[in-house]
């Protein structure tokens, strides 16, 4: 997948999830409650980013908590973003 297809909100959310990944580990599954503030997004932007990233297979979404987590492909994409200086 091309990183150019990511919106600003999607990029922000991926970079935010990378922080959780690095601090907690691969099982990091932050709840959506408050994640908008952590990522620097409005609530509606978070909803759009979660939907889009989930559809692209870059994050997994759990409705019960609700919470999200990077997929292996999502981790590869966000690491590329960081290497390119978007972090």
Secondary structure as GFF3:
##gff-version 3
##sequence-region A 1 87
A	DSSP	three_ten_helix	3	5	.	.	.	ID=ss1
A	DSSP	alpha_helix	8	24	.	.	.	ID=ss2
A	DSSP	alpha_helix	35	39	.	.	.	ID=ss3
A	DSSP	alpha_helix	43	55	.	.	.	ID=ss4
A	DSSP	beta_strand	59	62	.	.	.	ID=ss5
A	DSSP	beta_strand	67	70	.	.	.	ID=ss6
A	DSSP	alpha_helix	72	83	.	.	.	ID=ss7
###
